[in-house]
Amino acid sequence: MTSRIGDNQAKFRTREVHAGVSPDPTTGAILTPIYQSTTYVQESVDDYMAKGYSYSRSGNPTVVALEDRIIALEGGADCACFGTGMAATAAVMMAMMNASEHAVVSDVVYGGTHRLSTRVLSRFGIEYSFVDTSNLDNIRAAMRDNTSLLFTETPANPTLKLTDVEGASKIAQEHGVPHAVDNTFLTPYYQRPLELGADFVVHSTTKYMDGHNQTVGGAVVSKTEEHGEAIKFVRNCLGSNMSPQVAFYTLQGCKTMSTRISAQSASAMQVAQFLETHPKVDHVRYPGLDSFPQKELARSQASGFGAMLWFEVKGGVEAGKLLMRTVKLWSLAENLGSVESLVTHSVTMTHADIDPEERQRIGITDGLVRLSVGLEDPEDLIADLKQALDAL
């Protein structure tokens, strides 16, 4: 579907609303229709695929509209949308790697990425090195002759450790290795890895692109058409494509993504500043704080700090669990990026499958409390945290 705007010329917030879509030519409907169809009739054998579609596993007009919008937001040559964020991650690894090859992966990544690597793809002869990619020397040292992928997550889930995307991309280029960046936490509004040299950007569209806890989905944006074709080939083989219904909802969510994350980030700063002052809090991590260990990198490679933060309370894991039982406005849940504020115990929820020793080594401690700041009034969010902390 042809957009009404020049997708590369318009400002970001205009692209969020209009990129990839135009009014329906038959009815004038302003929203992209949900093409809930498996099958597309061909006019003749010679004209097969003349209209671009044959079977919805290989392509769907509603999904393509979302893919075109994400391309306009992230840049790049191609985008493929998936049924989940993990399906997107799996497609990158399966498209870029063969048996007996090797990947360098950030030591702090989403638990599902770690699980996919160590418990599924490793069974097929793929090797992984999980390294602290916040130190570029570690990336360089981990590269092997058979390395075929660098996969980083920045900010990392849940510790918010950062990787220098430009520096890491240069190392990958020196070794002829593609660099994929999970950009879920910051979105293209705050960080655009392709502009910093990365080859792929991965998103869980479930999070800020949807923003309303209503869909699960994923996306991979490729810098080149060749890489995009490789990703879509794997998606077609696996049948891991996004449904048109999910694409429709995500198209609507994208329209307000920058507005939401701007407000959420401003609230996150206020919450983090409050937590730093409370006597029951041991320490806080938020990229916008002066106390954040990588504050210079946070400011140089992104235009905002996001709405994720974490802290530990004095008294350890039991005190943290008590706090999570005591808060009233914060919902104890596993998602993030939604308009509702969420609190998560990563060790129990998102990273439970990682060995305890490895979790401790990379800083995912038993007492870590992860916050995803929503759109509620920050004074109410702070008051709720205060009453819970005061009760410890």
C-alpha positions in Angstrom: 0.0 0.0 0.0 1.4 3.4 -1.0 1.8 6.0 1.7 0.5 9.5 1.3 3.8 11.0 2.6 7.4 10.9 1.7 8.3 8.4 4.4 11.9 9.4 4.6 11.3 13.2 4.5 8.6 13.6 7.1 9.4 14.0 10.8 9.3 11.0 13.1 5.8 11.7 14.6 4.3 12.2 11.2 5.8 8.9 10.0 4.4 7.1 13.0 0.9 8.1 11.9 1.1 7.9 8.2 4.0 5.8 7.0 3.1 2.7 5.0 -0.6 3.5 4.7 -3.1 5.5 2.6 -6.9 5.6 2.6 -8.5 2.4 1.1 -9.0 3.1 -2.6 -12.4 1.3 -2.7 -14.1 2.7 0.4 -11.9 5.6 1.5 -11.4 3.9 4.9 -8.7 5.8 6.7 -7.5 2.7 8.6 -5.7 -0.1 6.7 -8.2 -3.0 6.4 -7.6 -6.3 8.2 -7.0 -8.6 5.2 -8.2 -11.8 7.0 -7.6 -14.0 4.0 -5.3 -16.9 3.4 -5.7 -17.0 -0.3 -5.3 -14.5 -3.2 -6.8 -15.2 -6.6 -4.4 -15.0 -9.5 -5.5 -13.7 -12.9 -3.4 -16.2 -14.9 -0.4 -18.4 -14.5 1.7 -15.9 -16.4 0.6 -13.2 -14.1 1.2 -15.2 -10.9 2.0 -12.8 -8.0 1.4 -9.7 -10.2 -0.5 -8.2 -7.3 2.2 -9.2 -4.8 0.3 -11.9 -2.8 -0.5 -15.6 -3.2 -0.8 -17.0 0.4 -0.7 -15.2 3.7 2.2 -17.2 5.2 4.3 -15.6 2.5 2.8 -12.1 2.7 -0.3 -10.2 3.8 -1.3 -6.6 2.9 -2.0 -5.6 6.5 1.3 -7.0 7.7 3.1 -5.4 4.9 1.6 -2.0 5.8 3.1 -2.4 9.3 6.4 -3.5 7.9 6.6 -0.4 5.7 5.9 1.8 8.7 8.6 0.2 10.8 11.1 0.6 7.9 10.1 4.3 7.8 10.8 4.6 11.6 14.0 2.5 11.9 15.4 3.1 8.4 16.9 0.1 6.5 15.9 -1.7 3.3 13.4 -4.3 4.5 11.4 -5.4 7.5 9.7 -8.7 8.4 7.1 -9.0 11.1 6.7 -12.1 13.2 4.2 -13.8 15.6 6.4 -13.0 18.6 9.7 -11.2 19.4 11.3 -14.5 20.0 10.4 -15.7 16.5 12.1 -12.6 15.2 15.3 -13.3 17.2 15.2 -16.9 16.0 14.9 -15.9 12.4 18.0 -13.7 12.6 20.0 -16.6 14.1 18.7 -19.2 11.7 19.2 -16.9 8.7 22.8 -15.9 9.5 24.2 -19.1 11.0 24.9 -22.7 10.0 25.9 -25.8 12.0 29.5 -25.5 13.4 29.3 -21.7 13.3 29.6 -19.3 16.3 27.8 -16.3 17.6 29.0 -13.6 20.1 26.0 -12.6 22.3 25.7 -10.0 25.1 25.9 -11.7 28.4 22.8 -9.9 29.6 20.0 -10.5 27.2 16.3 -11.4 27.5 15.9 -14.8 29.1 14.2 -16.2 26.0 17.2 -15.3 23.8 19.5 -17.1 26.2 17.2 -20.1 26.3 16.9 -20.3 22.5 20.7 -20.2 22.1 21.7 -22.6 24.8 18.9 -25.1 24.8 17.6 -25.2 21.2 20.0 -24.0 18.5 23.1 -25.3 20.3 21.6 -28.8 19.7 22.2 -28.3 16.0 25.9 -27.5 16.4 25.8 -23.8 16.7 28.2 -22.4 19.3 27.7 -19.3 21.5 29.9 -17.0 23.6 28.1 -14.8 26.0 30.4 -11.9 26.8 30.2 -8.5 28.4 29.7 -6.4 25.3 29.8 -3.2 27.3 33.6 -3.7 26.9 34.5 -3.6 23.2 37.7 -5.5 23.9 35.6 -8.5 25.0 33.8 -8.5 21.7 37.1 -8.4 19.8 38.6 -11.2 21.9 35.5 -13.4 21.5 35.6 -13.4 17.7 36.6 -16.6 16.0 37.3 -17.7 12.5 33.8 -19.4 12.5 32.0 -16.4 14.0 29.0 -15.5 11.8 26.9 -13.3 14.1 27.2 -10.6 16.7 23.9 -10.2 18.7 23.7 -7.4 21.3 20.9 -6.0 23.4 21.2 -2.4 24.5 19.9 -1.4 27.0 20.0 -5.0 28.2 17.1 -6.7 30.0 17.0 -6.3 32.9 20.3 -4.6 34.1 20.2 -1.8 31.5 23.9 -2.4 30.7 24.7 -0.6 27.4 26.8 -1.7 24.4 28.5 0.9 22.2 26.6 0.1 19.0 28.9 2.0 16.7 32.0 0.5 18.2 30.6 -3.0 18.2 29.5 -2.6 14.6 33.0 -1.6 13.5 34.4 -4.7 15.1 31.8 -6.9 13.4 32.6 -5.3 10.1 36.3 -5.9 10.6 35.5 -9.6 10.9 32.9 -9.7 8.1 30.2 -10.5 10.6 26.6 -9.0 10.7 25.6 -7.2 13.9 22.0 -7.5 15.2 20.8 -5.2 17.9 17.7 -5.7 20.0 16.3 -2.2 20.2 13.1 -3.0 22.1 13.8 -1.0 25.2 14.4 2.4 23.5 12.4 2.1 20.2 13.5 3.9 17.1 12.3 7.2 18.6 15.3 7.2 20.9 17.8 5.0 19.3 18.5 3.9 15.7 21.1 1.2 15.5 21.2 1.0 11.7 22.4 4.6 11.6 25.2 3.5 14.0 26.4 0.7 11.8 24.3 -2.3 12.8 23.0 -4.7 10.1 19.8 -5.8 11.8 17.4 -4.3 14.4 15.2 -6.7 16.3 12.0 -5.6 18.2 9.4 -7.2 20.4 6.5 -5.2 19.0 4.6 -6.5 22.0 6.3 -3.8 24.1 6.3 -0.1 23.1 5.0 -0.5 19.5 1.8 -2.1 20.8 2.0 -0.4 24.2 -1.4 -1.6 25.5 -0.9 -5.3 26.5 -3.1 -6.5 23.7 -0.8 -8.3 21.2 2.4 -10.3 20.9 4.6 -9.8 17.9 8.1 -9.1 16.6 10.0 -7.5 13.8 13.4 -7.6 12.1 14.6 -4.6 10.1 17.4 -5.3 7.7 20.0 -2.8 6.4 20.1 -4.6 3.0 17.6 -6.2 0.7 19.8 -9.3 0.6 19.6 -9.7 4.4 15.9 -8.9 4.3 15.3 -11.7 1.8 17.2 -14.2 4.0 15.1 -13.3 7.0 11.8 -13.6 5.1 12.9 -17.0 3.6 13.3 -18.4 7.2 10.0 -16.9 8.2 8.2 -18.5 5.3 9.8 -21.8 6.0 8.9 -21.8 9.7 5.4 -20.1 9.3 6.3 -17.7 12.1 4.6 -14.7 10.4 2.5 -12.1 12.2 -1.3 -12.3 11.8 -3.2 -9.5 10.1 -5.2 -8.8 13.2 -2.1 -8.3 15.3 -0.6 -6.1 12.5 -3.7 -3.9 12.5 -3.6 -3.4 16.3 0.2 -2.7 16.1 -0.3 -0.1 13.4 -2.6 1.8 15.7 -0.2 1.4 18.6 2.7 2.8 16.6 0.8 6.1 16.1 1.3 7.1 19.7 4.6 5.3 20.5 6.7 8.5 20.7 4.1 10.3 22.7 3.8 7.5 25.1 7.5 6.7 25.6 8.3 10.5 26.0 5.8 10.7 28.9 6.8 7.4 30.3 10.5 8.3 30.3 9.8 11.6 32.0 8.0 9.7 34.7 10.7 7.1 35.0 13.2 9.8 35.7 11.0 11.1 38.6 10.6 7.6 40.0 14.3 6.9 39.8 15.2 10.1 41.5 12.7 9.3 44.3 14.1 5.9 44.8 17.6 7.2 45.1 16.5 9.2 48.1 14.6 6.5 50.0 16.5 5.0 53.0 15.2 1.5 52.3 16.6 1.4 48.7 20.1 0.0 48.4 20.8 1.2 44.8 19.0 2.3 41.6 19.9 2.0 38.0 18.4 4.3 35.3 20.3 5.6 32.3 19.1 9.2 33.0 20.6 9.4 36.5 24.0 10.9 37.0 24.9 7.8 39.1 24.4 5.5 36.1 27.8 3.9 35.3 27.5 4.4 31.5 25.8 7.8 31.6 28.1 9.3 28.8 27.3 6.4 26.4 23.6 6.7 27.3 23.6 10.3 26.2 25.7 9.9 23.1 24.1 7.1 21.2 20.5 7.6 22.2 18.3 10.7 22.3 16.4 9.5 25.4 16.7 7.2 28.4 13.5 5.1 28.1 11.0 4.0 30.8 12.8 1.0 32.3 14.6 1.0 35.6 15.5 -1.3 38.4 16.5 -1.2 42.0 17.3 -3.3 45.1 15.9 -2.8 48.5 17.8 -3.2 51.7 16.9 -6.6 53.2 17.6 -8.6 50.1 15.3 -10.8 48.1 12.6 -11.3 50.8 12.2 -7.5 51.2 11.9 -7.2 47.5 9.2 -9.8 47.3 7.4 -8.1 50.1 7.5 -4.8 48.3 6.1 -6.5 45.1 3.2 -7.9 47.2 2.6 -4.5 48.9 2.4 -2.2 45.9 -1.1 -1.5 44.7 -0.8 0.6 41.6 2.1 -1.3 40.0 1.0 -4.6 38.5 3.2 -7.6 39.1 3.6 -9.0 35.6 6.1 -10.2 33.0 5.6 -7.7 30.2 7.0 -4.2 29.7 6.4 -1.0 27.7 2.7 -0.8 28.3 0.6 2.2 29.5 0.1 0.3 32.7 3.1 0.4 35.1 4.5 -3.0 35.8 6.8 -4.5 38.4 8.7 -7.7 37.6 10.9 -10.1 39.6 13.3 -11.1 36.8 14.8 -14.1 38.6 11.4 -15.7 39.0 9.9 -14.5 35.7 11.9 -13.4 32.7 15.2 -15.0 33.5 14.2 -18.0 35.5 15.8 -20.5 33.0 19.3 -19.0 33.4 21.5 -20.9 35.8 21.7 -19.1 39.2 25.5 -18.8 39.1 25.3 -17.2 35.7 22.6 -14.8 36.8 24.8 -13.7 39.7 27.8 -13.3 37.5 26.1 -11.0 35.1 24.4 -8.9 37.8 20.8 -10.3 37.7 20.6 -10.6 41.5 17.8 -12.3 43.4 16.7 -9.0 44.9 16.5 -7.1 41.6 13.1 -5.3 41.2 12.5 -4.3 37.5 10.0 -1.4 36.9 8.3 -0.6 33.6 6.9 2.9 34.0 3.5 3.5 32.4 1.3 6.5 31.8 -0.2 6.9 35.3 0.5 10.2 37.1 4.1 9.9 38.4 3.1 11.3 41.8 0.7 8.4 42.3 3.3 5.9 41.2 5.8 7.4 43.6 3.3 7.5 46.5 2.6 3.8 45.9 6.2 2.9 46.0 6.7 5.0 49.1 4.0 3.3 51.1 5.4 -0.1 50.1 9.0 0.9 51.0 7.9 2.5 54.3 6.2 -0.7 55.3 9.4 -2.8 55.0 
